[in-house]
């Protein structure tokens, strides 16, 4: 029986074969939801889906695309926005 | 719309939203841009032409473009890398310098090591002397014993044998 704190389903279970031959259950935190475009809601690309402690150790350039609105708008929505601004 | 001197905005990529001038038309797909963006080749699908057109020569230099754009109020991006500041680089030492370095090191060694050596040497000498003395004594004892023992041994059997004979 796992420890009471591990019995909740907020942790994901990883079945791992251990050197002894038995399969052990490793409990790990779930990864956060993938970020979405604030305009169209599409899943943003170029953003790693990692736990905060890993994101903290990453470089800024590895965490979002290097363009205006990178990390908040998808590329298509950003282009439309730029065209809109140019035509005003 | 796409012609040399046309003011455009870049739509895609990290230069998106920057204004630039078409400097040269490379082929039916690509143009050469210069201005707020870097001086670079660009797909015409990635630019949005604006109403303004500026008269410049085809394939004008970056400085010319910068001059023209300054009149409109657009500051160009310096595409050329900045002149490098002279940093002190680790140079290889000449053989003479290496020799001097080695000599200095040796001097330092001489300053620091001999004390330890002397101490060690003294201790070693003392121990050696002691040992030597002991060893000599032991040897002496052994030699004496050895000298004595054989006599005794020799003497003893001689004594025994005659007794038996008697």
gemmi code that builds the backbone of each chain (N, CA, C; Angstrom):
import gemmi

chains = {
    "A": [
        ("UNK", (0.872, -1.211, 0.000), (0.000, 0.000, 0.000), (0.897, 1.246, 0.000)),
        ("UNK", (0.627, 2.166, -0.932), (1.455, 3.376, -0.950), (1.159, 4.269, 0.242)),
        ("UNK", (2.074, 5.178, 0.470), (1.898, 6.127, 1.568), (0.652, 6.969, 1.326)),
        ("UNK", (-0.042, 7.382, 2.380), (-1.310, 8.098, 2.203), (-1.202, 9.322, 1.290)),
        ("UNK", (-0.073, 10.012, 1.366), (0.054, 11.215, 0.550), (0.183, 10.881, -0.943)),
        ("UNK", (0.541, 9.652, -1.247), (0.725, 9.255, -2.649), (-0.532, 8.614, -3.231)),
        ("UNK", (-1.566, 8.467, -2.386), (-2.758, 7.772, -2.868), (-3.654, 8.671, -3.715)),
        ("UNK", (-3.407, 9.980, -3.674), (-4.241, 10.888, -4.478), (-3.841, 10.755, -5.938)),
        ("UNK", (-4.725, 11.122, -6.827), (-4.415, 10.995, -8.253), (-3.842, 12.270, -8.835)),
        ("UNK", (-3.440, 13.192, -7.956), (-2.792, 14.408, -8.457), (-1.376, 14.107, -8.921)),
        ("UNK", (-0.865, 12.989, -8.463), (0.464, 12.571, -8.925), (0.284, 11.487, -9.984)),
        ("UNK", (1.160, 11.518, -10.942), (1.064, 10.466, -11.963), (1.951, 9.299, -11.563)),
        ("UNK", (1.517, 8.135, -12.022), (2.258, 6.923, -11.668), (3.113, 6.490, -12.843)),
        ("UNK", (4.328, 6.176, -12.534), (5.232, 5.646, -13.555), (5.628, 4.244, -13.131)),
        ("UNK", (5.325, 3.278, -13.965), (5.701, 1.899, -13.661), (7.106, 1.674, -14.180)),
        ("UNK", (7.998, 1.480, -13.284), (9.401, 1.345, -13.667), (9.939, -0.018, -13.257)),
        ("UNK", (10.619, -0.655, -14.185), (11.283, -1.917, -13.836), (12.571, -1.568, -13.095)),
        ("UNK", (12.688, -2.106, -11.916), (13.873, -1.804, -11.113), (14.884, -2.934, -11.281)),
        ("UNK", (16.120, -2.663, -10.979), (17.153, -3.690, -11.170), (16.853, -5.018, -10.479)),
        ("UNK", (16.080, -4.984, -9.416), (15.749, -6.214, -8.704), (14.809, -7.130, -9.456)),
        ("UNK", (14.168, -6.589, -10.510), (13.283, -7.408, -11.311), (11.816, -7.073, -11.140)),
        ("UNK", (11.449, -6.493, -10.000), (10.039, -6.160, -9.766), (9.737, -4.822, -10.434)),
        ("UNK", (8.445, -4.555, -10.629), (8.056, -3.251, -11.172), (7.632, -2.371, -10.009)),
        ("UNK", (8.328, -1.263, -9.880), (8.019, -0.320, -8.801), (7.186, 0.819, -9.370)),
        ("UNK", (6.396, 1.435, -8.548), (5.610, 2.586, -8.988), (6.305, 3.842, -8.498)),
        ("UNK", (6.680, 4.681, -9.425), (7.272, 5.967, -9.071), (6.202, 7.035, -9.198)),
        ("UNK", (6.087, 7.864, -8.199), (5.088, 8.935, -8.212), (5.760, 10.243, -8.594)),
        ("UNK", (5.184, 10.888, -9.596), (5.775, 12.152, -10.057), (4.682, 13.177, -10.254)),
        ("UNK", (5.110, 14.428, -10.190), (4.130, 15.510, -10.406), (3.737, 15.548, -11.864)),
        ("UNK", (2.487, 15.913, -12.117), (2.036, 16.027, -13.503), (2.619, 17.279, -14.130)),
        ("UNK", (2.860, 17.197, -15.444), (3.378, 18.368, -16.161), (2.262, 19.385, -16.357)),
        ("UNK", (2.619, 20.652, -16.440), (1.567, 21.661, -16.629), (0.966, 21.577, -18.026)),
        ("UNK", (-0.204, 22.197, -18.162), (-0.905, 22.216, -19.446), (-0.087, 23.025, -20.449)),
        ("UNK", (-0.153, 22.644, -21.718), (0.580, 23.387, -22.753), (-0.051, 24.765, -22.944)),
        ("UNK", (0.778, 25.791, -23.170), (0.223, 27.126, -23.350), (-0.520, 27.264, -24.687)),
        ("UNK", (-1.510, 28.138, -24.689), (-2.350, 28.308, -25.881), (-2.310, 29.747, -26.359)),
        ("UNK", (-2.619, 29.931, -27.643), (-2.676, 31.272, -28.233), (-3.830, 32.040, -27.591)),
        ("UNK", (-3.539, 33.280, -27.225), (-4.569, 34.065, -26.544), (-5.631, 34.555, -27.514)),
        ("UNK", (-5.379, 34.439, -28.801), (-6.357, 34.891, -29.790), (-7.206, 33.735, -30.291)),
        ("UNK", (-6.569, 32.705, -30.800), (-7.322, 31.613, -31.427), (-7.393, 30.352, -30.564)),
        ("UNK", (-6.560, 30.268, -29.568), (-6.621, 29.113, -28.663), (-5.821, 27.915, -29.121)),
        ("UNK", (-5.057, 28.064, -30.182), (-4.236, 26.946, -30.652), (-3.073, 26.718, -29.695)),
        ("UNK", (-2.621, 25.501, -29.668), (-1.469, 25.177, -28.800), (-0.236, 25.878, -29.351)),
        ("UNK", (0.476, 26.562, -28.486), (1.670, 27.294, -28.929), (2.837, 26.345, -29.098)),
        ("UNK", (3.570, 26.581, -30.166), (4.750, 25.751, -30.415), (6.007, 26.478, -29.937)),
        ("UNK", (7.035, 25.712, -29.754), (8.310, 26.310, -29.352), (8.390, 26.641, -27.877)),
        ("UNK", (7.418, 26.142, -27.102), (7.457, 26.374, -25.652), (7.525, 25.017, -24.965)),
        ("UNK", (8.563, 24.769, -24.208), (8.678, 23.463, -23.567), (7.631, 23.272, -22.478)),
        ("UNK", (7.157, 22.041, -22.371), (6.138, 21.727, -21.360), (6.848, 21.066, -20.199)),
        ("UNK", (7.352, 21.886, -19.330), (8.168, 21.374, -18.226), (7.683, 21.926, -16.898)),
        ("UNK", (8.115, 21.284, -15.847), (7.773, 21.741, -14.499), (8.510, 23.056, -14.207)),
        ("UNK", (7.934, 23.860, -13.340), (8.524, 25.188, -13.095), (9.991, 25.149, -12.723)),
        ("UNK", (10.372, 24.130, -11.969), (11.781, 24.103, -11.532), (12.730, 23.899, -12.703)),
        ("UNK", (12.223, 23.231, -13.764), (13.060, 23.056, -14.944), (13.035, 24.310, -15.801)),
        ("UNK", (11.859, 24.940, -15.845), (11.727, 26.167, -16.645), (12.623, 27.264, -16.079)),
        ("UNK", (12.766, 27.229, -14.762), (13.576, 28.270, -14.114), (15.035, 28.187, -14.547)),
        ("UNK", (15.492, 26.978, -14.740), (16.903, 26.803, -15.083), (17.162, 26.992, -16.576)),
        ("UNK", (16.090, 27.150, -17.346), (16.259, 27.298, -18.800), (16.546, 28.744, -19.173)),
        ("UNK", (17.195, 28.923, -20.321), (17.462, 30.273, -20.815), (16.168, 30.893, -21.324)),
        ("UNK", (16.136, 32.203, -21.339), (14.931, 32.906, -21.771), (14.604, 32.572, -23.226)),
        ("UNK", (15.647, 32.427, -24.034), (15.421, 32.154, -25.452), (14.905, 30.744, -25.695)),
        ("UNK", (15.034, 29.886, -24.703), (14.558, 28.511, -24.879), (13.105, 28.367, -24.426)),
        ("UNK", (12.595, 29.413, -23.800), (11.267, 29.297, -23.219), (10.152, 29.848, -24.099)),
        ("UNK", (10.506, 30.628, -25.091), (9.476, 31.155, -25.999), (10.133, 31.587, -27.298)),
        ("UNK", (9.329, 31.675, -28.418), (9.899, 32.094, -29.688), (10.406, 33.530, -29.625)),
        ("UNK", (11.460, 33.783, -30.371), (12.101, 35.101, -30.340), (11.442, 36.031, -31.367)),
        ("UNK", (10.193, 36.346, -31.185), (9.524, 37.287, -32.087), (8.522, 38.089, -31.282)),
        ("UNK", (8.047, 39.217, -31.817), (7.033, 39.964, -31.081), (5.826, 39.073, -30.787)),
        ("UNK", (5.295, 39.186, -29.602), (4.170, 38.374, -29.115), (4.541, 36.895, -28.999)),
        ("UNK", (5.820, 36.590, -29.049), (6.242, 35.194, -28.903), (5.894, 34.693, -27.523)),
        ("UNK", (5.215, 33.563, -27.448), (4.828, 33.005, -26.163), (3.413, 33.374, -25.760)),
        ("UNK", (2.757, 34.272, -26.498), (1.375, 34.603, -26.162), (0.457, 34.466, -27.377)),
        ("UNK", (0.955, 34.811, -28.570), (0.163, 34.636, -29.786), (0.826, 33.578, -30.653)),
        ("UNK", (0.001, 32.849, -31.415), (0.590, 31.921, -32.372), (1.099, 32.731, -33.563)),
        ("UNK", (1.933, 32.113, -34.388), (2.584, 32.878, -35.447), (1.563, 33.444, -36.427)),
        ("UNK", (0.512, 32.688, -36.698), (-0.478, 33.148, -37.666), (-1.212, 34.391, -37.145)),
        ("UNK", (-1.627, 34.321, -35.877), (-2.347, 35.454, -35.291), (-1.434, 36.676, -35.217)),
        ("UNK", (-0.140, 36.428, -34.938), (0.813, 37.539, -34.859), (0.939, 38.205, -36.219)),
        ("UNK", (1.005, 37.412, -37.278), (1.121, 37.970, -38.630), (-0.116, 38.810, -38.960)),
        ("UNK", (-1.281, 38.272, -38.631), (-2.529, 39.012, -38.904), (-2.526, 40.339, -38.156)),
        ("UNK", (-2.061, 40.284, -36.945), (-1.994, 41.495, -36.116), (-1.047, 42.512, -36.749)),
        ("UNK", (0.071, 42.027, -37.245), (1.061, 42.918, -37.855), (0.508, 43.543, -39.137)),
        ("UNK", (-0.215, 42.753, -39.921), (-0.816, 43.273, -41.158), (-1.850, 44.346, -40.808)),
        ("UNK", (-2.620, 44.056, -39.781), (-3.651, 45.015, -39.345), (-3.018, 46.350, -38.979)),
        ("UNK", (-1.926, 46.245, -38.241), (-1.240, 47.470, -37.801), (-0.659, 48.216, -38.994)),
        ("UNK", (-0.118, 47.478, -39.981), (0.503, 48.113, -41.143), (-0.546, 48.822, -41.988)),
        ("UNK", (-1.746, 48.294, -42.017), (-2.773, 48.859, -42.902), (-3.546, 50.001, -42.265)),
        ("UNK", (-3.345, 50.244, -41.003), (-4.081, 51.317, -40.336), (-3.692, 52.693, -40.875)),
    ],
    "B": [
        ("UNK", (3.209, 46.637, -56.640), (3.508, 47.178, -55.310), (4.942, 46.907, -54.893)),
        ("UNK", (5.447, 45.732, -55.252), (6.799, 45.392, -54.801), (7.815, 45.912, -55.816)),
        ("UNK", (8.536, 46.939, -55.394), (9.515, 47.595, -56.275), (10.621, 48.207, -55.415)),
        ("UNK", (11.701, 48.564, -56.051), (12.828, 49.124, -55.305), (12.424, 50.477, -54.719)),
        ("UNK", (12.668, 50.667, -53.437), (12.340, 51.923, -52.770), (11.017, 51.898, -52.029)),
        ("UNK", (10.273, 50.818, -52.146), (8.971, 50.707, -51.467), (9.191, 50.491, -49.968)),
        ("UNK", (8.465, 51.264, -49.169), (8.530, 51.072, -47.711), (7.618, 49.901, -47.339)),
        ("UNK", (8.146, 48.991, -46.566), (7.361, 47.808, -46.177), (7.484, 47.551, -44.676)),
        ("UNK", (6.557, 46.781, -44.169), (6.701, 46.288, -42.779), (6.932, 44.796, -42.852)),
        ("UNK", (7.762, 44.359, -41.990), (7.991, 42.917, -41.946), (6.931, 42.298, -41.046)),
        ("UNK", (6.405, 41.183, -41.487), (5.278, 40.570, -40.782), (5.737, 39.395, -39.922)),
        ("UNK", (6.651, 38.631, -40.456), (7.012, 37.375, -39.783), (8.406, 37.458, -39.175)),
        ("UNK", (8.630, 36.587, -38.244), (9.965, 36.432, -37.673), (10.280, 37.430, -36.591)),
        ("UNK", (11.517, 37.435, -36.176), (11.906, 38.267, -35.023), (11.958, 39.737, -35.387)),
        ("UNK", (12.000, 40.073, -36.704), (11.956, 41.470, -37.131), (10.522, 41.934, -37.399)),
        ("UNK", (9.537, 41.132, -37.058), (8.146, 41.471, -37.350), (7.790, 42.822, -36.742)),
        ("UNK", (7.088, 43.642, -37.517), (6.687, 44.965, -37.046), (7.706, 46.034, -37.356)),
        ("UNK", (8.862, 45.662, -37.917), (9.889, 46.640, -38.258), (9.680, 47.136, -39.682)),
        ("UNK", (9.950, 48.435, -39.857), (9.810, 49.011, -41.205), (11.146, 48.925, -41.933)),
        ("UNK", (11.035, 48.769, -43.262), (12.259, 48.653, -44.062), (11.973, 49.080, -45.501)),
        ("UNK", (13.044, 49.200, -46.259), (12.935, 49.566, -47.676), (13.373, 48.378, -48.516)),
        ("UNK", (12.696, 48.200, -49.632), (13.164, 47.177, -50.573), (14.350, 47.772, -51.326)),
        ("UNK", (15.478, 47.134, -51.214), (16.702, 47.633, -51.842), (16.915, 46.970, -53.206)),
        ("UNK", (16.534, 45.747, -53.297), (16.775, 45.015, -54.533), (15.750, 43.890, -54.652)),
        ("UNK", (15.344, 43.626, -55.891), (14.457, 42.476, -56.099), (15.317, 41.331, -56.630)),
        ("UNK", (15.378, 40.287, -55.850), (16.299, 39.195, -56.187), (15.685, 38.254, -57.234)),
        ("UNK", (14.448, 37.838, -57.008), (13.720, 37.053, -58.018), (12.228, 37.219, -57.768)),
        ("UNK", (11.429, 36.329, -58.330), (9.972, 36.510, -58.181), (9.481, 36.224, -56.765)),
        ("UNK", (10.345, 35.684, -55.914), (9.936, 35.347, -54.544), (10.605, 36.248, -53.501)),
        ("UNK", (11.858, 36.582, -53.749), (12.657, 37.211, -52.695), (13.076, 38.635, -53.029)),
        ("UNK", (13.179, 39.441, -51.984), (13.693, 40.810, -52.114), (14.767, 41.035, -51.046)),
        ("UNK", (15.558, 42.079, -51.248), (16.562, 42.442, -50.247), (16.032, 43.647, -49.472)),
        ("UNK", (15.987, 43.524, -48.162), (15.460, 44.592, -47.304), (16.595, 45.267, -46.552)),
        ("UNK", (16.337, 46.523, -46.201), (17.251, 47.228, -45.297), (16.480, 48.308, -44.576)),
        ("UNK", (16.818, 48.537, -43.332), (16.117, 49.551, -42.547), (16.139, 49.203, -41.081)),
        ("UNK", (14.957, 49.205, -40.454), (14.888, 48.803, -39.038), (15.246, 47.331, -38.875)),
        ("UNK", (14.950, 46.584, -39.918), (15.342, 45.172, -39.892), (16.829, 45.066, -40.206)),
        ("UNK", (17.323, 43.865, -40.099), (18.694, 43.647, -40.563), (18.691, 43.693, -42.086)),
        ("UNK", (19.811, 43.996, -42.705), (19.895, 43.966, -44.176), (19.877, 42.508, -44.587)),
        ("UNK", (18.764, 42.107, -45.168), (18.599, 40.670, -45.378), (17.651, 40.340, -46.509)),
        ("UNK", (17.826, 39.130, -46.993), (16.929, 38.580, -48.003), (15.606, 38.242, -47.321)),
        ("UNK", (14.507, 38.449, -48.046), (13.226, 38.225, -47.395), (12.184, 37.765, -48.416)),
        ("UNK", (11.377, 36.818, -48.002), (10.294, 36.346, -48.859), (9.229, 37.434, -48.939)),
        ("UNK", (8.646, 37.603, -50.136), (7.652, 38.680, -50.266), (6.363, 38.342, -49.514)),
        ("UNK", (6.189, 37.078, -49.158), (5.014, 36.713, -48.353), (5.176, 37.175, -46.903)),
        ("UNK", (6.378, 37.521, -46.541), (6.651, 37.913, -45.155), (6.729, 39.425, -44.988)),
        ("UNK", (6.339, 40.171, -46.025), (6.329, 41.631, -45.899), (4.959, 42.186, -46.312)),
        ("UNK", (4.622, 43.310, -45.739), (3.374, 44.005, -46.085), (3.760, 45.379, -46.632)),
        ("UNK", (3.538, 45.637, -47.931), (3.927, 46.925, -48.491), (3.081, 48.071, -47.926)),
        ("UNK", (3.727, 49.208, -47.733), (3.037, 50.413, -47.249), (2.835, 51.376, -48.416)),
        ("UNK", (2.187, 52.492, -48.114), (1.856, 53.433, -49.194), (3.066, 54.231, -49.674)),
        ("UNK", (4.015, 54.461, -48.772), (5.141, 55.333, -49.116), (6.124, 54.663, -50.053)),
        ("UNK", (6.723, 55.511, -50.899), (7.828, 55.008, -51.733), (8.945, 56.043, -51.717)),
        ("UNK", (10.151, 55.583, -51.570), (11.303, 56.480, -51.493), (12.194, 56.211, -52.684)),
        ("UNK", (12.738, 57.280, -53.233), (13.590, 57.084, -54.413), (15.019, 56.791, -53.968)),
        ("UNK", (15.427, 55.614, -54.220), (16.840, 55.225, -53.984), (17.320, 54.374, -55.156)),
        ("UNK", (18.652, 54.318, -55.232), (19.236, 53.494, -56.305), (19.010, 52.018, -56.002)),
        ("UNK", (19.055, 51.248, -57.042), (18.980, 49.805, -56.851), (20.278, 49.334, -56.172)),
        ("UNK", (20.119, 48.447, -55.223), (21.256, 47.915, -54.457), (22.049, 49.033, -53.763)),
        ("UNK", (21.316, 49.955, -53.146), (21.973, 51.058, -52.435), (22.626, 50.531, -51.170)),
        ("UNK", (23.678, 51.222, -50.752), (24.401, 50.760, -49.553), (23.588, 51.067, -48.295)),
        ("UNK", (24.008, 50.454, -47.221), (23.298, 50.612, -45.942), (23.328, 52.076, -45.480)),
        ("UNK", (24.464, 52.750, -45.708), (24.584, 54.147, -45.278), (23.602, 55.041, -46.027)),
        ("UNK", (23.475, 54.812, -47.325), (22.526, 55.594, -48.124), (21.097, 55.389, -47.624)),
        ("UNK", (20.756, 54.134, -47.369), (19.418, 53.809, -46.881), (19.186, 54.484, -45.530)),
        ("UNK", (20.215, 54.449, -44.691), (20.105, 55.050, -43.365), (19.833, 56.543, -43.473)),
        ("UNK", (20.529, 57.197, -44.407), (20.342, 58.635, -44.619), (18.912, 58.942, -45.023)),
        ("UNK", (18.426, 58.199, -46.011), (17.081, 58.429, -46.554), (16.023, 58.217, -45.482)),
        ("UNK", (16.211, 57.140, -44.700), (15.201, 56.799, -43.693), (15.217, 57.757, -42.508)),
        ("UNK", (16.370, 58.374, -42.271), (16.450, 59.339, -41.171), (15.556, 60.539, -41.448)),
        ("UNK", (15.446, 60.909, -42.736), (14.589, 62.045, -43.100), (13.129, 61.747, -42.760)),
        ("UNK", (12.730, 60.483, -42.906), (11.336, 60.121, -42.606), (11.133, 59.962, -41.093)),
        ("UNK", (12.205, 59.703, -40.415), (12.095, 59.506, -38.964), (12.204, 58.052, -38.554)),
        ("UNK", (12.844, 57.266, -39.403), (13.050, 55.852, -39.051), (14.540, 55.628, -38.831)),
        ("UNK", (14.856, 55.104, -37.696), (16.265, 54.835, -37.410), (16.614, 53.424, -37.839)),
        ("UNK", (17.671, 53.348, -38.609), (18.039, 52.024, -39.131), (18.828, 51.247, -38.096)),
        ("UNK", (18.838, 49.972, -38.329), (19.577, 49.086, -37.441), (20.973, 48.923, -38.020)),
        ("UNK", (21.955, 48.966, -37.155), (23.325, 48.802, -37.639), (23.602, 47.328, -37.859)),
        ("UNK", (23.671, 46.985, -39.131), (23.852, 45.567, -39.455), (25.288, 45.116, -39.303)),
        ("UNK", (26.189, 46.093, -39.506), (27.594, 45.710, -39.397), (27.957, 45.471, -37.938)),
        ("UNK", (28.747, 44.462, -37.699), (29.138, 44.207, -36.311), (29.977, 45.345, -35.754)),
        ("UNK", (29.829, 45.548, -34.462), (30.575, 46.622, -33.804), (32.070, 46.334, -33.851)),
        ("UNK", (32.872, 47.391, -33.964), (34.328, 47.150, -33.921), (34.716, 46.537, -32.589)),
        ("UNK", (35.453, 45.487, -32.695), (35.778, 44.739, -31.483), (36.749, 45.520, -30.609)),
        ("UNK", (36.438, 45.541, -29.339), (37.361, 46.166, -28.389), (38.526, 45.212, -28.152)),
        ("UNK", (39.665, 45.823, -27.977), (40.846, 44.975, -27.813), (40.849, 44.341, -26.432)),
        ("UNK", (40.663, 43.059, -26.452), (40.701, 42.323, -25.192), (42.069, 41.675, -25.040)),
        ("UNK", (42.471, 41.582, -23.821), (43.763, 40.958, -23.568), (43.623, 39.458, -23.778)),
        ("UNK", (44.212, 38.990, -24.836), (44.133, 37.560, -25.125), (45.354, 36.861, -24.519)),
        ("UNK", (45.116, 35.656, -24.134), (46.216, 34.858, -23.585), (47.147, 34.468, -24.728)),
        ("UNK", (48.321, 35.082, -24.733), (49.268, 34.784, -25.805), (50.212, 33.678, -25.372)),
        ("UNK", (50.722, 32.991, -26.368), (51.697, 31.942, -26.070), (53.006, 32.579, -25.639)),
        ("UNK", (53.607, 32.003, -24.624), (54.854, 32.575, -24.124), (56.028, 32.097, -24.970)),
        ("UNK", (56.969, 33.005, -25.135), (58.174, 32.653, -25.901), (59.060, 31.753, -25.041)),
        ("UNK", (59.926, 31.003, -25.665), (60.822, 30.115, -24.904), (61.612, 30.828, -23.822)),
        ("UNK", (62.066, 32.074, -24.115), (62.820, 32.821, -23.101), (61.964, 33.087, -21.878)),
        ("UNK", (60.708, 33.515, -22.148), (59.792, 33.805, -21.043), (59.535, 32.545, -20.224)),
        ("UNK", (59.388, 31.432, -20.923), (59.157, 30.162, -20.226), (60.344, 29.808, -19.338)),
        ("UNK", (61.551, 30.067, -19.854), (62.757, 29.783, -19.081), (62.774, 30.590, -17.791)),
        ("UNK", (62.454, 31.914, -17.960), (62.423, 32.800, -16.791), (61.403, 32.299, -15.783)),
        ("UNK", (60.240, 31.889, -16.302), (59.172, 31.392, -15.433), (59.640, 30.170, -14.654)),
        ("UNK", (60.311, 29.272, -15.365), (60.796, 28.058, -14.719), (61.799, 28.380, -13.620)),
        ("UNK", (62.683, 29.334, -13.931), (63.687, 29.718, -12.935), (63.036, 30.283, -11.683)),
        ("UNK", (62.023, 31.129, -11.913), (61.300, 31.705, -10.773), (60.675, 30.609, -9.933)),
        ("UNK", (60.074, 29.669, -10.642), (59.434, 28.555, -9.940), (60.457, 27.782, -9.111)),
        ("UNK", (61.619, 27.555, -9.709), (62.671, 26.833, -9.007), (63.095, 27.569, -7.751)),
        ("UNK", (63.208, 28.931, -7.906), (63.599, 29.736, -6.757), (62.590, 29.569, -5.640)),
        ("UNK", (61.318, 29.661, -6.041), (60.257, 29.512, -5.056), (60.358, 28.147, -4.380)),
        ("UNK", (60.601, 27.146, -5.182), (60.765, 25.792, -4.646), (61.889, 25.767, -3.607)),
        ("UNK", (63.005, 26.418, -3.996), (64.156, 26.438, -3.100), (63.823, 27.119, -1.792)),
        ("UNK", (62.964, 28.169, -1.893), (62.603, 28.881, -0.661), (61.775, 27.987, 0.239)),
        ("UNK", (60.824, 27.305, -0.353), (59.870, 26.566, 0.465), (60.318, 25.155, 0.821)),
        ("UNK", (60.912, 24.470, -0.091), (61.147, 23.037, 0.118), (62.271, 22.698, 1.104)),
        ("UNK", (63.398, 23.422, 1.040), (64.549, 22.986, 1.848), (64.248, 22.834, 3.324)),
        ("UNK", (63.392, 23.733, 3.884), (63.081, 23.650, 5.297), (62.529, 22.271, 5.622)),
        ("UNK", (61.539, 21.921, 4.812), (60.928, 20.607, 5.018), (61.980, 19.521, 4.883)),
        ("UNK", (62.824, 19.696, 3.865), (63.843, 18.701, 3.595), (64.772, 18.568, 4.791)),
        ("UNK", (65.185, 19.769, 5.293), (66.109, 19.765, 6.426), (65.480, 19.066, 7.624)),
        ("UNK", (64.200, 19.506, 7.871), (63.519, 18.888, 9.006), (63.460, 17.386, 8.840)),
        ("UNK", (63.010, 17.052, 7.606), (62.883, 15.632, 7.330), (64.243, 14.942, 7.424)),
        ("UNK", (65.223, 15.666, 6.834), (66.555, 15.085, 6.799), (67.060, 14.865, 8.225)),
        ("UNK", (66.837, 15.902, 9.079), (67.285, 15.776, 10.470), (66.627, 14.581, 11.144)),
        ("UNK", (65.317, 14.571, 10.972), (64.590, 13.468, 11.590), (65.071, 12.144, 11.039)),
        ("UNK", (65.210, 12.168, 9.712), (65.644, 10.934, 9.061), (67.016, 10.518, 9.563)),
        ("UNK", (67.906, 11.543, 9.619), (69.267, 11.247, 10.057), (69.272, 10.683, 11.467)),
        ("UNK", (68.472, 11.380, 12.297), (68.407, 10.936, 13.676), (67.936, 9.490, 13.732)),
        ("UNK", (66.846, 9.282, 13.022), (66.289, 7.934, 13.038), (67.283, 6.941, 12.462)),
        ("UNK", (67.902, 7.426, 11.396), (68.857, 6.523, 10.754), (70.001, 6.192, 11.703)),
        ("UNK", (70.448, 7.274, 12.342), (71.563, 7.062, 13.284), (71.158, 6.079, 14.377)),
        ("UNK", (69.935, 6.421, 14.883), (69.453, 5.537, 15.930), (69.379, 4.105, 15.431)),
        ("UNK", (68.752, 4.067, 14.243), (68.587, 2.740, 13.661), (69.934, 2.089, 13.444)),
        ("UNK", (70.781, 2.955, 12.888), (72.109, 2.424, 12.574), (72.775, 1.920, 13.856)),
        ("UNK", (72.632, 2.759, 14.872), (73.212, 2.386, 16.156), (72.610, 1.083, 16.658)),
        ("UNK", (71.279, 1.060, 16.593), (70.580, -0.134, 17.051), (71.007, -1.342, 16.232)),
        ("UNK", (70.992, -1.037, 14.939), (71.350, -2.141, 14.030), (72.743, -2.642, 14.332)),
        ("UNK", (73.626, -1.634, 14.534), (75.000, -2.020, 14.823), (75.062, -2.818, 16.121)),
        ("UNK", (74.309, -2.233, 17.140), (74.289, -2.938, 18.415), (73.757, -4.354, 18.244)),
        ("UNK", (72.641, -4.375, 17.520), (72.028, -5.683, 17.287), (73.013, -6.607, 16.607)),
        ("UNK", (73.644, -5.986, 15.589), (74.603, -6.789, 14.850), (75.689, -7.298, 15.786)),
        ("UNK", (76.106, -6.297, 16.619), (77.164, -6.669, 17.563), (76.700, -7.821, 18.459)),
        ("UNK", (75.458, -7.569, 19.008), (74.915, -8.610, 19.888), (74.843, -9.933, 19.174)),
        ("UNK", (74.269, -9.797, 17.952), (74.096, -11.012, 17.165), (75.429, -11.687, 16.919)),
        ("UNK", (76.381, -10.789, 16.550), (77.694, -11.350, 16.230), (78.299, -12.011, 17.469)),
        ("UNK", (78.102, -11.286, 18.610), (78.613, -11.859, 19.851), (77.949, -13.204, 20.151)),
        ("UNK", (76.585, -13.076, 20.019), (75.819, -14.303, 20.297), (76.255, -15.419, 19.364)),
        ("UNK", (76.357, -14.948, 18.106), (76.751, -15.935, 17.101), (78.133, -16.526, 17.437)),
        ("UNK", (78.951, -15.539, 17.870), (80.300, -15.996, 18.216), (80.276, -16.954, 19.417)),
        ("UNK", (79.371, -16.523, 20.343), (79.332, -17.336, 21.575), (78.677, -18.694, 21.319)),
        ("UNK", (77.532, -18.568, 20.632), (76.716, -19.767, 20.456), (77.466, -20.928, 19.820)),
        ("UNK", (78.120, -20.667, 18.727), (78.785, -21.811, 18.104), (79.793, -22.492, 19.009)),
        ("UNK", (80.434, -21.609, 19.802), (81.429, -22.207, 20.736), (80.734, -23.149, 21.698)),
        ("UNK", (79.606, -22.540, 22.235), (78.863, -23.355, 23.194), (78.380, -24.635, 22.551)),
        ("UNK", (77.757, -24.359, 21.346), (77.220, -25.527, 20.639), (78.316, -26.545, 20.354)),
        ("UNK", (79.410, -25.914, 19.902), (80.521, -26.819, 19.567), (81.031, -27.521, 20.831)),
        ("UNK", (81.032, -26.657, 21.886), (81.574, -27.191, 23.133), (80.666, -28.267, 23.714)),
        ("UNK", (79.377, -27.934, 23.643), (78.392, -28.834, 24.251), (78.447, -30.231, 23.633)),
        ("UNK", (78.344, -30.305, 22.358), (78.382, -31.646, 21.786), (79.673, -32.379, 22.081)),
        ("UNK", (80.731, -31.576, 22.110), (82.023, -32.213, 22.401), (82.010, -32.837, 23.786)),
        ("UNK", (81.367, -31.972, 24.685), (81.307, -32.480, 26.075), (80.417, -33.711, 26.160)),
        ("UNK", (79.292, -33.590, 25.441), (78.307, -34.683, 25.496), (78.897, -35.980, 24.932)),
        ("UNK", (79.496, -35.773, 23.812), (80.002, -36.966, 23.119), (81.035, -37.741, 23.950)),
        ("UNK", (81.944, -36.970, 24.516), (82.902, -37.741, 25.315), (82.261, -38.454, 26.495)),
        ("UNK", (81.186, -37.790, 27.070), (80.492, -38.407, 28.189), (79.912, -39.738, 27.776)),
        ("UNK", (79.247, -39.666, 26.595), (78.616, -40.888, 26.095), (79.666, -41.982, 25.877)),
        ("UNK", (80.792, -41.499, 25.371), (81.844, -42.451, 25.087), (82.342, -43.094, 26.379)),
        ("UNK", (82.396, -42.173, 27.380), (82.892, -42.665, 28.648), (81.909, -43.687, 29.267)),
    ],
}
model = gemmi.Model(1)
for chain_id, residues in chains.items():
    chain = gemmi.Chain(chain_id)
    for i, (resn, *xyz) in enumerate(residues, 1):
        res = gemmi.Residue()
        res.name, res.seqid = resn, gemmi.SeqId(i, " ")
        for name, pos in zip(("N", "CA", "C"), xyz):
            atom = gemmi.Atom()
            atom.name, atom.element = name, gemmi.Element(name[0])
            atom.pos, atom.b_iso = gemmi.Position(*pos), 0.0
            res.add_atom(atom)
        chain.add_residue(res)
    model.add_chain(chain)
structure = gemmi.Structure()
structure.add_model(model)
structure.setup_entities()
